[in-house]
Amino acid sequence: MSGGEVRQTKTAILSTANIFVRDCFGNLKSARTLLDVGSMCSFIITEFADLLQIKKEKISVAVSGLNSAKINVSSRVCTVVSNKSDFEMRLEFLCVPKISSMIPIDSLKIPKEHLPLNIKLADHYFYRPGKIDVLLGAEPLVALQIRNLKKMQYTHCGLIYDCRDIGNDIKKCWQLESIGIKDDPSYNEVDQSLETFEKTIRYKDNHYEVELPWKRDWHELNDNYSVTKKRLDSLVRRFKKNPDLNLQYRETLHDYEKNGIIEKVPNPEKPINKPVFYMPHQPVFTDESLTTKMRIVFDASSSHSFQHLSLNDCLWPGPNLNSNIFDILINFRLNKFAIISDIEKAFLQLTLAEKDRDAVRFLWTENDTLQVYRFNRVLFGVRSSPFLLSASIKMHMKKIHDEFPTTTDCLDRCFYVDDFISGADSLQDALEISTQAVSLMDQASMVLRKWTTNSDELRQLWKHEGLENQLRDNPISPRVNSTKVLEMLWNTIEAHLIVATQSLVDSLSNNENTKRHLLRAIGKIFDPLGLLTPFTIRVKCISKFCG
């Protein structure tokens, strides 16, 4: 509920929950609780404390509130709060005559689509005015909350309704505009992934070995086996209807095993003191891809239910180490000779530390026999993988910088995840950057491929040097060669960057002019340089007046 607003009544909905508090006899009594992240202390009303018959300790404390107004607190109690199942916490409460007036002040009308079916809320009647018995402050709330969901926050006491509406999303839409997303300013205080990475990265057998940056104790992670088994059964049924897909899938996994990317788990039932998590997987088709039309994607966000954590829930995402996409594209087009390339199967070139490999298991069938595999490499789909890749590339550049300062500076500045976007003002410099980049990245077993440029002369030199270069013929106009640069079309003949707008035009033509549809239409445009802002800003302005 965290400060959302119901416009019709102008009543702020505050987070409430029914928790259980232990009395002097060990029995649990229900207390309607206000969750207040702005409070440094937890409180209990004197009437409810008397009901618990817990011994009070005399104190003399002045508590400051709004406008520094102070009230004197003369007693406190210590007891246990619980959800009656798997969560307990011993807390200290300050005793006060009254915490607040009735919450909410008036009865609220909540849209039915915002309330989950068959799921118990932390306060099922949060929309009815009621007395508050207990207030939990900021510190216990950190331990209480598990994860955020759309319209809900999941806590150990159940789901809490969040009334924030599309207005907040629109506000973010206006704030983001074209430059991109900023890192959370609180990152340095809470996220330990960068520190863990620097302490644990190793260089072995021409590969960098990394560890997963665990955010939570891995003992909290459920193995997700039953969900993964059901998803595999569904996939096998799909294979029976599509033998070609079955063959492609098996060939991909056999290739993974042959190259040491995955391995069979020898004794999967044997208990181990390591994190174990099974990931479902499925095929994803990319018709526009020049190399791989079908990819196997693993779901590290899968879990049994809202109550259970997924692998991604337990990992830090890490800071965004990529260069600003706006800067990359501008610098890319400032050069006379523009060049792009990418790393082949980039994530799979990073070795995963032995201790984390059982956290990336998956199920497969061979001759109708269930097999358990695990990854030996970092894989796409795990929350921390983009960070681990970017951090490893930067570490590699730092390691070899003294020998090749110009090229390493260029590589460090011009990588965006696995895409290398750069250029030079002379043919010789462009050739030197590209050939040295291939050599330097090869030292980390990362193969730069699909070299593309706007210069036929440079393309011929690449061919002579053995660099793989590949361009796609445009089916509409054979004279126009086009490829993609960070999801923007690049016409290499005219040296133009192109923003695809047909999806926006179709969406605006075929849908009703509601706020939601207009914003959805704008969202279909990828325009990191803001080239279409003079147009899209008008659509955003129109959306303000739509229902």
C-alpha positions in Angstrom: 0.0 0.0 0.0 3.0 2.3 0.5 1.5 5.6 -0.2 -0.6 4.9 -3.2 -3.7 7.1 -3.6 -7.4 6.4 -4.4 -8.3 9.5 -6.3 -12.1 9.4 -5.7 -11.7 9.7 -1.9 -8.2 11.2 -1.6 -7.5 8.6 1.1 -4.0 7.2 1.2 -4.0 3.4 1.6 -1.5 2.3 4.2 0.1 -1.1 4.5 -1.7 -3.3 7.1 -1.5 -6.9 8.1 -2.9 -9.3 10.7 0.0 -10.8 12.6 0.0 -13.0 15.7 1.6 -11.9 18.9 2.5 -14.3 21.7 1.0 -13.7 25.2 2.4 -14.7 28.6 1.0 -18.2 28.3 2.5 -18.9 24.9 -0.7 -18.5 23.0 -0.9 -16.4 19.8 -3.3 -13.6 19.5 -4.2 -11.8 16.3 -3.3 -8.1 16.1 -4.1 -5.7 13.3 -0.8 -4.2 12.4 0.4 -1.1 10.6 3.6 -1.5 8.6 5.5 1.8 8.7 8.9 2.0 7.0 9.2 5.6 8.3 9.3 4.6 12.0 12.5 3.7 13.8 10.6 2.0 16.6 7.8 -0.6 16.9 4.7 0.2 19.1 1.9 -1.6 20.8 -1.2 0.0 22.3 -1.5 -0.4 26.1 -4.9 -2.0 25.8 -3.5 -4.9 23.7 -0.4 -5.2 25.8 -2.6 -5.7 28.9 -4.6 -8.4 27.0 -1.3 -10.3 26.4 -0.5 -10.0 30.2 3.2 -9.6 29.4 5.4 -8.1 32.0 6.1 -4.4 31.3 9.5 -2.8 31.8 9.4 0.7 33.1 11.4 3.2 30.9 11.4 6.9 30.2 11.7 7.7 26.5 10.6 10.7 24.5 9.4 9.8 21.0 9.4 12.5 18.3 6.8 12.6 15.6 5.5 15.2 13.1 7.0 18.7 13.5 9.2 17.2 16.3 6.2 16.8 18.6 7.2 14.6 21.5 5.3 12.1 23.6 6.7 10.4 26.7 6.7 6.6 26.7 6.9 5.0 30.2 6.9 1.2 29.4 7.9 -1.4 26.9 7.3 -5.1 26.4 9.2 -7.9 24.6 7.4 -10.7 22.8 7.3 -12.8 19.7 5.4 -12.0 16.5 4.6 -14.9 14.1 2.6 -15.9 11.1 1.7 -19.2 12.8 3.8 -21.3 10.3 7.3 -20.6 9.3 8.2 -17.1 10.6 8.9 -15.9 14.1 10.7 -12.8 15.4 11.3 -11.5 18.9 10.7 -7.8 19.0 10.6 -4.9 21.5 7.5 -2.7 21.6 7.0 0.7 23.1 3.6 0.9 24.9 1.4 3.9 23.9 -2.3 4.6 24.5 -3.1 5.0 20.8 -1.2 4.5 17.6 -3.5 6.1 15.1 -7.2 6.7 14.2 -9.2 4.1 12.3 -7.3 2.9 9.2 -8.5 3.5 6.5 -10.5 6.5 7.6 -13.3 5.6 5.2 -14.4 2.3 3.5 -12.6 1.9 0.1 -13.8 0.5 -3.2 -11.0 -1.7 -4.6 -11.3 -3.0 -8.2 -11.8 -6.8 -8.2 -9.1 -7.3 -10.8 -6.5 -6.0 -8.4 -7.3 -8.7 -5.8 -5.8 -12.2 -6.3 -8.0 -15.2 -6.3 -7.5 -18.0 -3.9 -4.6 -16.3 -2.1 -4.8 -15.2 1.5 -4.1 -11.5 2.0 -2.1 -10.3 5.0 -5.1 -8.2 5.9 -8.1 -9.5 4.1 -10.3 -6.5 5.1 -7.7 -3.8 4.6 -10.3 -1.7 2.9 -12.6 -1.5 6.0 -11.9 1.0 8.8 -10.4 -0.7 11.8 -8.4 -0.1 15.0 -4.6 -0.6 14.9 -3.1 -2.7 17.7 0.5 -2.8 16.7 2.9 -0.8 14.5 6.0 -2.4 13.1 8.9 -0.1 12.3 11.5 -0.2 9.5 13.9 -2.8 11.0 11.5 -5.7 11.3 9.9 -4.9 8.0 13.2 -5.8 6.2 13.0 -9.3 7.7 9.2 -9.5 7.0 9.2 -8.7 3.3 10.0 -11.4 0.8 9.3 -9.9 -2.6 7.3 -7.4 -4.6 4.6 -8.5 -7.0 2.4 -6.5 -9.4 -0.2 -4.8 -7.2 1.0 -6.8 -4.3 3.9 -7.1 -1.8 4.5 -10.6 -0.5 5.5 -10.8 3.2 5.8 -13.6 5.7 2.3 -12.6 6.9 0.8 -12.8 3.4 0.0 -10.5 0.5 -0.4 -6.8 1.0 -2.5 -4.8 -1.5 -0.6 -2.1 -3.4 -2.9 0.6 -4.8 -0.3 2.3 -7.0 -2.0 2.8 -10.4 -0.9 3.5 -13.9 -0.2 7.1 -12.9 3.0 6.0 -11.3 4.0 4.1 -14.4 3.3 7.1 -16.5 5.5 9.2 -14.2 8.4 6.8 -14.8 7.7 6.9 -18.5 8.1 10.7 -18.6 11.2 10.5 -16.4 13.1 7.9 -18.4 12.7 9.4 -21.9 15.6 8.5 -24.1 18.8 8.4 -22.1 17.9 5.2 -20.2 17.6 3.7 -16.8 19.8 4.9 -13.8 21.2 2.5 -11.3 19.6 2.4 -7.9 21.4 5.0 -5.8 21.3 2.7 -2.8 23.3 0.1 -4.6 26.6 0.8 -2.9 25.0 0.3 0.5 23.4 -3.0 -0.1 24.6 -4.8 -3.2 27.8 -6.8 -2.5 28.1 -8.4 -6.0 31.0 -6.3 -7.2 33.0 -6.9 -4.1 32.3 -10.6 -4.3 33.3 -10.7 -8.0 36.7 -9.0 -7.5 37.5 -11.4 -4.6 36.5 -14.6 -6.4 37.3 -14.3 -10.1 40.0 -16.6 -11.4 41.7 -17.1 -14.8 42.0 -20.8 -15.7 42.6 -22.6 -18.9 42.1 -19.5 -21.1 38.7 -18.8 -19.4 37.6 -16.6 -16.6 35.9 -18.5 -13.7 33.3 -16.6 -11.6 31.0 -17.3 -8.7 27.3 -16.4 -8.4 26.8 -13.3 -6.2 24.4 -14.7 -3.6 22.0 -12.2 -2.1 20.4 -14.6 0.4 21.5 -17.6 2.3 21.1 -20.4 -0.3 19.4 -22.6 2.3 16.3 -20.4 1.7 16.2 -21.7 -2.0 13.7 -24.4 -2.8 15.0 -26.9 -5.4 12.0 -26.3 -7.8 12.2 -29.9 -9.0 8.5 -30.6 -9.3 7.8 -27.5 -11.4 10.8 -28.3 -13.7 9.5 -31.9 -14.1 6.0 -30.7 -15.1 7.5 -28.2 -17.6 9.7 -31.0 -19.1 6.7 -33.3 -19.5 4.9 -30.6 -21.4 7.9 -30.0 -23.6 8.2 -33.8 -24.4 4.5 -33.8 -25.5 5.3 -30.9 -27.8 8.3 -32.8 -29.3 6.0 -35.7 -30.2 4.0 -33.2 -32.4 7.2 -31.6 -33.8 10.0 -34.1 -34.5 12.1 -31.4 -36.2 12.1 -29.3 -33.0 13.0 -32.4 -31.0 16.0 -33.0 -33.2 17.2 -29.4 -33.1 16.8 -29.4 -29.3 18.8 -32.6 -28.8 21.5 -31.5 -31.2 21.9 -28.3 -29.2 22.2 -30.0 -25.9 24.6 -32.7 -27.3 26.7 -29.8 -28.6 26.7 -28.2 -25.2 27.8 -31.5 -23.5 30.5 -32.1 -26.2 32.0 -28.7 -25.5 31.9 -29.0 -21.8 29.2 -26.4 -21.3 27.0 -28.9 -19.5 27.6 -32.2 -17.7 25.5 -35.0 -16.2 25.1 -34.9 -12.5 26.5 -38.3 -11.3 24.5 -38.8 -8.2 21.6 -36.3 -8.3 19.8 -37.8 -5.3 22.9 -37.6 -3.0 22.5 -34.9 -0.4 25.0 -32.1 -0.8 25.8 -29.0 1.3 25.4 -26.8 -1.7 22.6 -24.8 -3.3 20.4 -27.0 -5.6 18.0 -25.5 -8.1 16.3 -27.0 -11.2 15.5 -24.7 -14.1 12.8 -25.3 -16.6 13.7 -24.7 -20.2 12.0 -24.0 -23.6 12.8 -23.2 -27.2 12.7 -19.6 -28.4 12.8 -18.8 -32.1 14.4 -15.8 -33.6 13.8 -15.6 -37.3 15.9 -12.5 -37.7 19.0 -14.1 -36.3 21.8 -14.6 -38.8 23.3 -17.6 -36.9 20.9 -19.3 -34.5 17.2 -19.6 -35.4 16.3 -21.6 -32.3 17.8 -21.0 -28.8 17.2 -22.9 -25.6 16.2 -20.5 -22.8 16.4 -21.5 -19.2 14.0 -20.0 -16.6 15.9 -19.1 -13.4 12.9 -17.1 -12.3 10.7 -20.1 -11.9 9.4 -21.1 -8.5 6.7 -23.3 -7.0 4.5 -20.3 -6.0 4.6 -16.8 -4.7 5.7 -18.1 -1.3 8.9 -19.7 -2.7 12.1 -18.0 -3.9 13.5 -18.6 -7.3 17.2 -18.7 -8.1 17.0 -15.1 -9.5 15.4 -13.9 -6.2 18.5 -15.1 -4.4 21.1 -13.4 -6.6 22.3 -9.8 -6.8 21.8 -8.4 -10.3 25.0 -6.4 -10.0 25.6 -2.8 -11.1 25.2 -1.9 -14.8 28.8 -1.7 -16.1 27.8 -1.0 -19.7 28.6 2.3 -21.3 25.7 4.6 -21.9 23.8 3.5 -25.0 23.4 7.1 -26.1 27.1 7.7 -26.0 27.9 4.5 -27.8 25.6 5.2 -30.7 26.7 8.9 -31.0 30.4 7.9 -31.0 29.7 5.1 -33.4 28.3 7.5 -36.0 31.0 10.2 -35.5 33.6 7.9 -37.1 34.2 7.7 -40.9 34.7 3.9 -40.6 32.0 2.4 -38.4 32.5 -1.2 -37.2 30.3 -3.6 -35.2 30.8 -7.2 -34.0 29.6 -9.4 -31.2 30.9 -12.2 -29.0 29.8 -15.7 -30.0 27.8 -17.3 -27.1 29.3 -14.8 -24.8 27.9 -15.9 -21.4 28.9 -19.5 -22.1 32.6 -18.5 -22.3 32.6 -17.8 -18.5 33.3 -20.8 -16.4 31.0 -21.2 -13.3 32.7 -22.1 -10.0 32.2 -25.7 -9.0 30.4 -24.7 -5.8 27.6 -23.0 -7.7 27.0 -25.5 -10.5 24.3 -27.5 -8.8 22.2 -24.2 -8.5 21.9 -24.4 -12.3 20.6 -27.9 -12.9 18.0 -28.9 -15.4 16.2 -32.1 -16.4 16.3 -33.9 -19.8 15.3 -37.3 -21.2 17.5 -39.7 -23.1 15.8 -42.8 -24.4 12.8 -42.1 -22.1 15.1 -42.1 -19.1 15.2 -39.0 -17.0 18.6 -37.4 -16.7 19.9 -34.6 -14.5 22.3 -32.1 -16.0 24.0 -29.0 -14.7 25.8 -26.0 -16.3 29.6 -25.6 -16.0 29.3 -22.1 -17.6 27.4 -18.9 -16.9 24.2 -18.9 -18.8 21.7 -16.4 -20.2 18.6 -16.0 -18.1 20.3 -15.9 -14.7 19.9 -12.5 -13.1 23.6 -11.8 -12.5 24.9 -13.0 -15.9 25.0 -9.6 -17.7 27.0 -8.2 -14.8 29.4 -11.1 -14.6 30.1 -10.8 -18.4 30.6 -7.1 -18.3 32.8 -7.3 -15.2 34.9 -10.1 -16.6 35.5 -8.1 -19.9 36.6 -5.1 -17.9 38.8 -7.2 -15.7 40.4 -8.7 -18.8 41.0 -5.2 -20.3 42.6 -4.1 -17.1 44.9 -7.1 -17.1 46.3 -6.4 -20.6 46.0 -2.6 -20.7 49.7 -1.8 -20.4 50.6 -3.8 -23.5 47.7 -2.6 -25.7 46.5 0.7 -24.2 44.7 2.1 -27.2 42.7 -1.0 -28.2 41.8 -2.0 -24.6 40.5 1.6 -23.9 38.4 1.2 -27.0 37.1 -2.2 -26.0 36.4 -1.1 -22.5 34.4 1.9 -23.8 32.6 0.3 -26.7 31.1 -2.9 -25.4 27.4 -3.1 -24.6 26.9 -6.6 -23.0 28.3 -8.8 -25.8 28.1 -6.2 -28.7 31.2 -4.3 -29.8 30.2 -1.0 -31.4 33.1 1.3 -32.5 34.9 2.9 -35.4 37.8 5.0 -36.6 38.6 7.9 -38.8 41.2 6.1 -40.9 41.1 2.8 -42.7 44.4 1.7 -41.0 43.1 2.5 -37.5 39.9 0.6 -38.2 41.8 -2.5 -39.3 44.2 -2.3 -36.4 41.4 -2.0 -33.8 39.4 -4.9 -35.3 42.4 -7.3 -35.7 43.8 -6.5 -32.2 40.3 -6.8 -30.7 40.0 -10.3 -32.1 43.4 -11.3 -30.7 42.9 -9.8 -27.3 39.4 -11.2 -26.7 40.7 -14.6 -27.9 42.9 -14.7 -24.8 39.6 -15.0 -22.8 38.2 -17.6 -25.2 35.7 -15.0 -26.5 35.4 -15.0 -30.3 34.4 -11.8 -32.0 32.3 -12.6 -35.1 29.8 -11.1 -37.5 32.1 -8.1 -38.3 30.1 -5.4 -40.2 31.2 -2.0 -41.6 30.0 0.7 -43.9 33.3 0.4 -45.9 33.7 -2.1 -48.8 37.4 -1.5 -48.6 37.6 -2.5 -44.9 35.4 -5.5 -45.6 37.9 -6.8 -48.1 40.8 -6.3 -45.7 38.9 -8.2 -43.1 38.4 -11.0 -45.6 42.1 -11.1 -46.2 42.8 -11.2 -42.4 40.3 -14.1 -42.0 37.8 -12.1 -39.9 34.2 -13.4 -40.3 32.0 -10.7 -41.8 28.5 -11.0 -42.7 25.8 -8.7 -44.0 22.1 -9.3 -44.6 20.6 -8.5 -47.9 17.4 -6.5 -47.7 14.6 -8.4 -49.4 12.8 -5.2 -50.3 15.8 -3.5 -51.9 18.8 -5.7 -52.8 20.9 -2.6 -53.2 20.5 -1.8 -49.5 22.5 -3.9 -47.0 21.1 -3.6 -43.4 22.0 -5.0 -40.0 21.1 -4.1 -36.5 23.1 -2.0 -34.0 21.7 -2.3 -30.5 18.3 -3.2 -32.0 18.3 -0.2 -34.3 18.5 -0.8 -38.1 21.7 0.3 -39.7 21.8 0.9 -43.5 25.5 0.3 -44.2 25.2 1.7 -47.8 23.7 5.0 -46.9 25.3 5.0 -43.4 21.9 5.7 -41.8 20.5 4.6 -38.5 16.8 3.7 -38.9 14.0 3.7 -36.2 11.3 1.3 -37.2 7.9 3.0 -36.8 5.5 0.6 -38.5 4.5 -1.1 -35.2 3.6 2.3 -33.7 1.6 3.3 -36.7 -0.3 0.0 -36.8 -1.0 0.1 -33.0 -2.3 3.7 -33.2 -4.5 2.8 -36.2 -6.0 -0.3 -34.8 -6.6 0.4 -31.1 -8.9 2.8 -29.2 -7.3 6.0 -27.9 -7.1 5.1 -24.2 -4.2 6.1 -22.0 -3.1 2.5 -21.7 -3.2 1.8 -25.5 -1.3 5.0 -26.3 1.5 4.3 -23.8 1.7 0.7 -25.1 2.0 2.0 -28.6 4.9 4.3 -27.7 6.6 1.4 -25.9 6.9 -0.4 -29.2 9.4 2.2 -30.4 13.0 1.7 -29.6 14.6 5.1 -30.0 17.6 5.4 -27.6 18.8 8.6 -29.4 15.5 10.3 -29.1 15.2 10.9 -32.8 11.4 10.6 -32.7 10.9 12.5 -29.5 9.3 15.5 -31.3 6.5 13.1 -32.4 6.3 10.7 -29.4 6.2 13.6 -26.9 2.9 14.7 -28.6 1.4 11.2 -28.1 2.5 11.3 -24.5 0.8 14.7 -24.1 -2.4 13.4 -25.7 -2.3 10.4 -23.3 -2.6 12.8 -20.3 -6.1 13.7 -21.4 -7.3 10.1 -22.2 -9.2 7.9 -19.8 
